[in-house]
Amino acid sequence: MSPGFVGNAPAVAAIDWGTTRLRAWLIDGSGKVLAERRGDDGLITAREKGFSNVLEGHMAAMGAPDALPVIICGMAGSRQGWIEAPYVSVPAPIGAILRGAARIEGERRDIRIVPGLAQRLPDAPDVMRGEETQLAGAGFPTKGRHLACMPGTHSKWVVVEDGAVAGFGTWPTGELFSVLAAHSILKHSLGEHPAPVAVDSPFFRQWCERALGEGGDVTSKLFAIRAAGLLQDLKSEDAAACLSGLLIGGEVASAKRRYGAGGAPVVLIASGALAVLYQAALGLAGLEVRAVDADEAVRAGLIEAARENGIIARTGALA
């Protein structure tokens, strides 16, 4: 067991370790954040510098005790990561997913990585890492069917039924935007550095509505962005808004068709500009939304993982 801490001393370090970014928090026994760090030393950098070296650098910068346990989620648990934390197959209760955290051997600390999720359907294979921890911190009711939208490079739509992940799907919307903007004919329309998309852009709204109106058919409209630049003097910043609206609208329409739209509000787990754009798109699709901040959700999920693995007791004291 971990050594006891009193007062506001840290009980665990919680790490969200992605492909390019890392977020770290020192948490006390009651779940309060005592320190925080963010950096560009995600999986790609850590593979070069060493995962242990990167982690200990952040721990030292936050003043973490030498024996402080660590709970990690994200790509550090991938096949290319520190260790491969085995996937948990869905359907699976969220608590059971967290309890499957894999321990890293040979380290002075108790370091564990939350597993990802695998959907092993023959016609719809899918995987996720990191989002399962956001789901754990999003406050889903223990009863009923709920649908979550988790925007990103690879957006996830997740069905949660009675506190268990029943299934999910991936829409690579963010990646499609990047690829089309940099490696297709549309690069001439968006420019070398696509402008940030504002939610109040009429172009974002119009092109989102077009995708929604036709059930998510976007490929037949992509070249129209190029044509609008040639024939209608569409500016580069407006072209970026068109492409964003088209792709996000297409994703929402497709997910709505697959999972339905009735019942409880869609739980939108997102932060920053993406949260604003997706909330607007969901509204245009006629969907009620409950917004959850993704940063807060992943931190709450990591705290819950620490509890499920016996690092922090549910009473607030350490186990």
Sine and cosine of phi, psi and omega as CSV:
sin_phi,cos_phi,sin_psi,cos_psi,sin_omega,cos_omega
0.00,0.00,0.34,-0.94,0.01,-1.00
-0.97,0.25,0.49,-0.87,0.04,-1.00
-0.91,0.41,0.43,-0.90,-0.05,-1.00
-0.97,0.26,0.54,-0.84,0.10,-0.99
-0.80,-0.59,0.48,-0.88,0.00,-1.00
-0.80,-0.60,0.28,-0.96,0.04,-1.00
0.87,0.49,-0.71,-0.70,-0.02,-1.00
-0.99,-0.14,0.41,0.91,0.06,-1.00
-0.94,0.34,0.53,-0.85,0.00,-1.00
-0.92,0.40,0.61,-0.79,0.04,-1.00
-0.96,-0.29,-0.47,0.88,-0.04,-1.00
-0.34,-0.94,0.48,-0.88,0.17,-0.99
-0.98,-0.21,0.76,-0.65,-0.01,-1.00
-0.94,-0.34,0.80,-0.60,-0.11,-0.99
-0.81,-0.59,0.83,-0.56,0.17,-0.99
-0.98,-0.20,0.96,-0.27,-0.19,-0.98
-0.92,-0.40,0.99,-0.17,-0.04,-1.00
-1.00,-0.08,-0.19,-0.98,-0.03,-1.00
-0.93,0.37,-0.67,0.75,-0.05,-1.00
-0.88,-0.48,-0.31,0.95,-0.09,-1.00
-0.81,-0.58,0.40,-0.92,0.07,-1.00
-0.71,-0.71,0.70,-0.72,0.11,-0.99
-0.82,-0.58,0.72,-0.69,-0.06,-1.00
-0.73,-0.68,0.63,-0.78,0.04,-1.00
-0.71,-0.71,0.62,-0.79,0.24,-0.97
-1.00,-0.09,0.78,-0.63,-0.11,-0.99
-0.85,-0.52,0.66,-0.75,0.09,-1.00
-1.00,0.02,0.00,-1.00,-0.10,-0.99
-0.90,0.43,-0.32,0.95,0.02,-1.00
-1.00,-0.08,-0.04,1.00,-0.02,-1.00
0.99,-0.10,0.12,0.99,-0.01,-1.00
-0.98,0.17,0.66,-0.75,0.03,-1.00
-0.99,0.17,0.82,-0.57,0.00,-1.00
-0.97,-0.23,-0.48,0.88,0.00,-1.00
-0.39,-0.92,0.39,-0.92,-0.04,-1.00
-0.55,-0.84,0.58,-0.81,0.11,-0.99
-0.63,-0.78,0.52,-0.85,0.08,-1.00
-0.72,-0.69,0.57,-0.82,-0.01,-1.00
-0.40,-0.92,0.20,-0.98,0.00,-1.00
-1.00,-0.08,0.38,0.93,-0.03,-1.00
-0.97,-0.24,0.90,0.43,0.10,-0.99
-0.97,0.23,-0.36,-0.93,-0.09,-1.00
-0.82,0.57,-0.68,0.73,-0.07,-1.00
-0.87,0.50,-0.72,0.69,0.01,-1.00
-0.95,0.32,-0.65,0.76,-0.06,-1.00
-0.91,0.42,-0.49,0.87,0.05,-1.00
-0.90,0.43,-0.48,0.88,0.01,-1.00
-1.00,0.08,-0.70,0.72,-0.08,-1.00
-1.00,0.09,-0.36,0.93,-0.10,-0.99
0.98,-0.18,0.81,-0.59,-0.05,-1.00
-0.88,0.47,-0.68,0.74,0.00,-1.00
-0.89,0.46,-0.66,0.75,-0.01,-1.00
-0.90,0.43,-0.68,0.73,0.01,-1.00
-0.90,0.43,-0.72,0.69,0.00,-1.00
-0.87,0.50,-0.75,0.66,-0.06,-1.00
-0.91,0.41,-0.49,0.87,0.08,-1.00
-0.90,0.45,-0.69,0.72,0.04,-1.00
-0.94,0.35,-0.63,0.78,0.00,-1.00
-0.89,0.45,-0.68,0.73,0.01,-1.00
-0.90,0.43,-0.64,0.76,-0.01,-1.00
-0.91,0.42,-0.47,0.88,0.03,-1.00
-1.00,-0.03,-0.03,1.00,0.00,-1.00
0.96,0.29,0.53,0.85,-0.03,-1.00
-0.96,0.28,0.64,-0.77,0.09,-1.00
-0.88,0.48,0.43,-0.90,-0.09,-1.00
-0.88,0.48,-0.52,0.86,-0.08,-1.00
-0.98,-0.20,0.19,0.98,-0.06,-1.00
-0.90,0.44,0.79,-0.62,0.04,-1.00
-0.94,0.34,0.33,-0.94,-0.08,-1.00
-0.73,-0.68,0.70,-0.71,0.14,-0.99
-0.88,-0.48,0.76,-0.66,-0.14,-0.99
-0.80,-0.60,0.58,-0.81,0.20,-0.98
-0.76,-0.65,0.28,-0.96,0.09,-1.00
0.96,-0.27,-0.37,-0.93,-0.18,-0.98
-0.95,0.30,-0.17,0.99,0.13,-0.99
-0.89,0.46,-0.34,0.94,0.04,-1.00
-0.99,-0.14,0.21,0.98,0.00,-1.00
-1.00,0.09,0.09,-1.00,0.01,-1.00
-0.87,0.49,-0.50,0.86,0.02,-1.00
-1.00,-0.04,0.07,1.00,-0.11,-0.99
-1.00,-0.07,-0.43,-0.90,-0.04,-1.00
-0.90,0.43,-0.83,0.56,0.21,-0.98
-0.66,-0.75,0.32,-0.95,0.07,-1.00
-1.00,-0.02,0.95,-0.31,0.08,-1.00
-0.98,0.21,0.88,-0.47,-0.12,-0.99
-0.83,0.55,0.56,-0.83,0.06,-1.00
-0.95,0.32,0.58,-0.81,0.18,-0.98
-0.99,-0.12,0.77,-0.64,-0.03,-1.00
-0.98,0.19,0.65,-0.76,0.09,-1.00
-1.00,-0.04,0.48,-0.88,0.10,0.99
-0.96,0.27,0.53,-0.85,-0.01,-1.00
-0.38,-0.92,0.69,-0.73,0.10,-1.00
-0.88,0.47,0.61,-0.79,-0.05,-1.00
-0.87,0.50,-0.66,0.75,0.01,-1.00
-0.88,0.48,-0.64,0.77,0.01,-1.00
-0.92,0.40,-0.56,0.83,0.06,-1.00
-0.87,0.49,-0.75,0.67,-0.04,-1.00
-0.90,0.44,-0.60,0.80,-0.04,-1.00
-0.93,0.38,-0.21,0.98,0.01,-1.00
-1.00,0.07,0.28,0.96,-0.03,-1.00
-0.83,0.55,0.73,-0.68,-0.02,-1.00
-1.00,0.02,0.68,-0.74,-0.03,-1.00
-1.00,-0.06,0.66,-0.75,0.06,-1.00
-1.00,0.00,0.87,-0.50,-0.04,-1.00
-0.99,0.10,0.41,-0.91,0.11,-0.99
0.99,0.14,0.16,0.99,0.03,-1.00
-0.96,-0.27,0.44,-0.90,-0.02,-1.00
-0.96,0.30,-0.35,0.94,0.02,-1.00
-0.98,-0.17,0.31,-0.95,0.23,-0.97
-0.99,0.12,0.97,-0.24,-0.06,-1.00
-0.88,-0.47,0.82,-0.57,-0.02,-1.00
-0.75,-0.66,0.53,-0.85,-0.03,-1.00
-0.85,-0.52,0.80,-0.60,0.00,-1.00
-0.92,0.39,0.69,-0.72,0.00,-1.00
-0.96,0.29,0.34,-0.94,0.14,-0.99
-1.00,0.07,-0.09,-1.00,0.01,-1.00
-0.89,-0.46,0.59,-0.81,0.04,-1.00
-0.81,-0.58,0.75,-0.66,0.14,-0.99
-0.96,-0.28,0.91,-0.41,-0.19,-0.98
-0.97,-0.23,0.43,0.90,0.05,-1.00
-0.91,0.41,0.71,-0.70,-0.03,-1.00
-0.84,0.54,-0.58,0.81,-0.04,-1.00
-0.99,-0.15,0.01,1.00,-0.01,-1.00
-0.48,-0.87,0.85,0.53,0.04,-1.00
-0.92,0.38,0.61,-0.79,-0.03,-1.00
-0.34,-0.94,0.39,-0.92,0.03,-1.00
-0.61,-0.79,0.37,-0.93,0.13,-0.99
-0.53,-0.85,0.49,-0.87,0.14,-0.99
-0.64,-0.77,0.79,-0.62,0.01,-1.00
0.98,-0.18,-0.69,0.72,-0.03,-1.00
-0.91,0.41,-0.50,0.87,0.02,-1.00
-0.87,0.49,-0.53,0.85,0.00,-1.00
-0.97,0.25,-0.59,0.81,0.13,-0.99
-0.88,0.48,-0.65,0.76,0.04,-1.00
-0.86,0.51,-0.65,0.76,-0.02,-1.00
-0.91,0.42,-0.45,0.89,-0.02,-1.00
-0.98,-0.18,0.12,0.99,-0.10,-1.00
-1.00,0.00,-0.08,1.00,0.08,-1.00
0.96,0.28,0.70,0.71,0.05,-1.00
-0.96,0.30,0.64,-0.77,0.12,-0.99
-0.88,0.47,0.43,-0.90,-0.02,-1.00
-0.98,0.19,-0.17,0.99,0.00,-1.00
-0.81,-0.58,0.50,-0.87,0.10,-1.00
1.00,-0.10,0.15,-0.99,0.00,-1.00
-0.98,-0.21,0.74,-0.67,-0.05,-1.00
-0.67,-0.74,0.56,-0.83,-0.01,-1.00
-0.89,-0.45,0.79,-0.62,0.02,-1.00
-0.94,-0.35,0.64,-0.76,0.14,-0.99
-0.91,-0.41,0.83,-0.56,-0.07,-1.00
-0.81,-0.59,1.00,0.02,-0.09,-1.00
-0.92,0.39,0.41,-0.91,0.05,-1.00
0.24,-0.97,-0.23,-0.97,0.09,-1.00
-0.81,0.59,-0.70,0.71,0.10,-1.00
-0.84,-0.54,1.00,-0.03,-0.07,-1.00
-0.91,0.42,0.65,-0.76,0.04,-1.00
-0.92,-0.40,0.68,-0.73,0.18,-0.98
-0.89,-0.46,0.81,-0.59,-0.19,-0.98
-0.79,-0.61,0.73,-0.68,0.11,-0.99
-0.99,-0.12,0.84,-0.54,0.05,-1.00
-0.92,-0.40,0.85,-0.53,-0.01,-1.00
-0.83,-0.56,0.87,-0.50,0.03,-1.00
0.78,0.62,0.69,0.72,0.07,-1.00
0.98,0.18,0.17,0.99,0.01,-1.00
-0.83,-0.56,0.55,-0.83,0.11,-0.99
-0.97,0.22,0.91,-0.40,-0.05,-1.00
-1.00,0.02,-0.51,0.86,-0.01,-1.00
0.05,-1.00,0.19,-0.98,-0.01,-1.00
-0.33,-0.95,0.24,-0.97,0.05,-1.00
-0.62,-0.79,0.42,-0.91,-0.04,-1.00
-0.88,-0.47,0.76,-0.66,0.13,-0.99
-0.89,-0.47,0.92,-0.38,-0.07,-1.00
-0.98,0.19,0.81,0.58,-0.14,-0.99
-0.90,0.44,-0.73,0.69,-0.01,-1.00
-0.90,0.43,-0.63,0.77,0.03,-1.00
-0.92,0.39,-0.66,0.76,0.04,-1.00
-0.86,0.51,-0.68,0.73,0.02,-1.00
-0.85,0.52,-0.74,0.67,-0.04,-1.00
-0.90,0.45,-0.70,0.72,-0.02,-1.00
-0.91,0.42,-0.72,0.70,-0.01,-1.00
-0.91,0.41,-0.62,0.79,-0.03,-1.00
-0.94,0.35,-0.50,0.87,-0.10,-0.99
-0.97,-0.26,-0.40,0.92,-0.19,-0.98
-0.74,-0.67,0.30,0.95,0.05,-1.00
-0.79,-0.61,0.02,-1.00,0.04,-1.00
-0.86,0.51,-0.38,0.93,-0.03,-1.00
-0.94,0.34,-0.23,0.97,0.04,-1.00
-0.88,0.47,-0.45,0.89,0.04,-1.00
-0.96,0.27,-0.37,0.93,0.01,-1.00
-1.00,0.03,-0.61,0.79,-0.08,-1.00
-1.00,0.02,-0.33,0.94,-0.03,-1.00
1.00,0.06,0.12,-0.99,-0.09,-1.00
-0.90,0.43,-0.61,0.79,0.00,-1.00
-0.83,-0.56,1.00,-0.07,-0.04,-1.00
-0.80,0.59,0.68,-0.73,-0.03,-1.00
-0.95,0.32,0.53,-0.85,0.12,-0.99
-0.85,0.52,0.57,-0.82,-0.05,-1.00
-0.99,-0.13,0.81,-0.59,0.03,-1.00
-1.00,-0.04,0.63,-0.77,-0.05,-1.00
-0.92,0.39,-0.40,0.92,-0.01,-1.00
-1.00,0.01,0.14,0.99,0.05,-1.00
-0.93,0.37,0.82,-0.58,0.05,-1.00
-0.90,0.44,-0.44,0.90,0.01,-1.00
-0.94,0.34,-0.66,0.76,0.06,-1.00
-0.86,0.51,-0.75,0.67,-0.04,-1.00
-0.90,0.44,-0.73,0.68,-0.06,-1.00
-0.88,0.47,-0.70,0.72,-0.07,-1.00
-0.97,0.22,-0.47,0.88,0.14,-0.99
-0.91,0.42,-0.71,0.71,0.02,-1.00
-0.89,0.45,-0.58,0.81,0.04,-1.00
-0.88,0.47,-0.71,0.70,0.00,-1.00
-0.91,0.41,-0.66,0.75,0.02,-1.00
-0.91,0.42,-0.63,0.78,-0.06,-1.00
-0.92,0.39,-0.39,0.92,-0.01,-1.00
-0.92,-0.39,0.39,0.92,0.13,-0.99
0.95,0.32,0.34,0.94,0.05,-1.00
0.99,-0.16,0.12,0.99,0.03,-1.00
-0.96,0.29,0.97,-0.26,-0.06,-1.00
-0.93,-0.36,-0.47,0.89,-0.11,-0.99
-0.89,0.46,-0.53,0.85,-0.02,-1.00
-0.96,0.28,-0.17,0.99,-0.05,-1.00
-0.94,-0.34,-0.16,0.99,-0.08,-1.00
-0.87,0.49,-0.71,0.70,-0.05,-1.00
-0.93,0.37,-0.35,0.94,0.04,-1.00
-0.89,0.46,-0.44,0.90,0.06,-1.00
-0.91,0.41,-0.68,0.74,0.06,-1.00
-0.90,0.43,-0.70,0.72,-0.02,-1.00
-0.90,0.43,-0.59,0.81,0.01,-1.00
-0.91,0.41,-0.51,0.86,0.07,-1.00
-0.93,0.36,-0.60,0.80,-0.03,-1.00
-0.98,0.20,-0.59,0.80,-0.14,-0.99
-0.97,-0.25,-0.41,0.91,-0.11,-0.99
-0.82,-0.57,0.19,0.98,0.05,-1.00
0.86,0.51,0.63,0.78,0.05,-1.00
-0.91,0.42,0.83,-0.56,-0.03,-1.00
-0.97,0.25,0.37,-0.93,-0.08,-1.00
-0.88,0.47,-0.65,0.76,0.00,-1.00
-0.92,0.40,-0.54,0.84,0.04,-1.00
-0.97,0.24,-0.52,0.85,0.07,-1.00
-0.90,0.44,-0.62,0.79,0.05,-1.00
-0.89,0.45,-0.64,0.77,0.03,-1.00
-0.92,0.40,-0.61,0.79,0.06,-1.00
-0.88,0.48,-0.75,0.66,-0.04,-1.00
-0.90,0.43,-0.68,0.73,0.02,-1.00
-0.88,0.47,-0.73,0.68,0.01,-1.00
-0.88,0.47,-0.66,0.76,-0.01,-1.00
-0.90,0.43,-0.73,0.69,-0.06,-1.00
-0.95,0.32,-0.69,0.73,0.01,-1.00
-0.92,0.39,-0.68,0.74,0.05,-1.00
-0.88,0.48,-0.64,0.77,0.04,-1.00
-0.90,0.44,-0.66,0.75,0.04,-1.00
-0.88,0.47,-0.75,0.66,-0.03,-1.00
-0.89,0.46,-0.69,0.73,0.00,-1.00
-0.89,0.46,-0.67,0.74,-0.01,-1.00
-0.91,0.41,-0.71,0.71,0.00,-1.00
-0.92,0.40,-0.62,0.78,0.03,-1.00
-0.88,0.47,-0.65,0.76,0.02,-1.00
-0.92,0.40,-0.61,0.79,-0.05,-1.00
-0.97,0.26,-0.68,0.74,-0.17,-0.99
-0.96,-0.28,-0.15,0.99,-0.04,-1.00
1.00,0.09,0.12,-0.99,-0.11,-0.99
-0.72,-0.69,0.06,1.00,-0.06,-1.00
-1.00,0.06,0.07,-1.00,0.08,-1.00
0.99,0.15,-0.65,-0.76,-0.11,-0.99
-0.94,0.35,0.35,-0.94,0.06,-1.00
-0.87,0.50,0.49,-0.87,0.15,-0.99
-0.92,0.38,0.76,-0.65,0.03,-1.00
-1.00,0.02,0.95,-0.32,-0.02,-1.00
-1.00,-0.05,0.94,-0.33,-0.02,-1.00
-0.97,-0.24,0.99,-0.17,-0.14,-0.99
-0.35,-0.94,0.24,-0.97,0.04,-1.00
-0.68,-0.73,0.35,-0.94,0.14,-0.99
0.90,0.43,-0.54,-0.84,-0.09,-1.00
-0.89,0.45,-0.60,0.80,0.01,-1.00
-0.88,0.48,-0.62,0.78,0.01,-1.00
-0.87,0.50,-0.67,0.74,-0.03,-1.00
-0.93,0.37,-0.70,0.71,-0.03,-1.00
-0.91,0.41,-0.69,0.72,-0.02,-1.00
-0.94,0.34,-0.58,0.82,0.05,-1.00
-0.89,0.46,-0.65,0.76,0.03,-1.00
-0.91,0.42,-0.70,0.72,-0.02,-1.00
-0.91,0.42,-0.66,0.75,0.04,-1.00
-0.89,0.45,-0.63,0.78,0.06,-1.00
-0.90,0.44,-0.67,0.74,0.05,-1.00
-0.89,0.46,-0.47,0.88,0.03,-1.00
-0.99,0.12,-0.01,1.00,0.02,-1.00
0.98,0.18,0.38,0.93,-0.04,-1.00
-0.98,-0.21,0.70,-0.71,0.12,-0.99
-0.97,0.24,0.58,-0.82,-0.14,-0.99
-0.78,-0.63,0.66,-0.75,0.25,-0.97
-0.91,-0.41,0.91,-0.41,-0.08,-1.00
-1.00,0.03,0.70,-0.71,0.07,-1.00
-0.78,-0.63,0.78,-0.62,0.02,-1.00
-0.94,0.35,0.81,-0.59,-0.09,-1.00
-0.90,0.43,-0.61,0.79,0.02,-1.00
-0.89,0.46,-0.70,0.71,0.01,-1.00
-0.92,0.39,-0.60,0.80,-0.03,-1.00
-0.92,0.40,-0.70,0.71,-0.04,-1.00
-0.93,0.37,-0.59,0.81,0.04,-1.00
-0.91,0.41,-0.71,0.70,0.04,-1.00
-0.89,0.46,-0.61,0.79,0.03,-1.00
-0.91,0.40,-0.62,0.78,0.05,-1.00
-0.92,0.40,-0.62,0.79,0.07,-1.00
-0.89,0.46,-0.68,0.73,0.04,-1.00
-0.90,0.44,-0.61,0.79,0.05,-1.00
-0.90,0.44,-0.63,0.78,0.05,-1.00
-0.88,0.47,-0.62,0.79,0.03,-1.00
-0.94,0.34,-0.69,0.73,-0.02,-1.00
-0.90,0.44,-0.44,0.90,0.00,-1.00
-0.99,-0.14,0.20,0.98,0.11,-0.99
0.97,0.24,0.23,0.97,0.02,-1.00
-0.98,0.18,-0.65,0.76,0.10,-0.99
-0.86,-0.52,0.75,-0.66,0.05,-1.00
-0.98,0.22,0.44,-0.90,-0.03,-1.00
-0.93,0.36,-0.28,0.96,0.06,-1.00
-0.97,0.24,-0.20,0.98,-0.04,-1.00
0.96,-0.29,-0.35,0.94,0.06,-1.00
-1.00,0.02,0.35,-0.94,0.00,-1.00
-0.96,0.29,0.57,-0.82,0.06,-1.00
-0.96,0.28,0.00,0.00,0.00,0.00
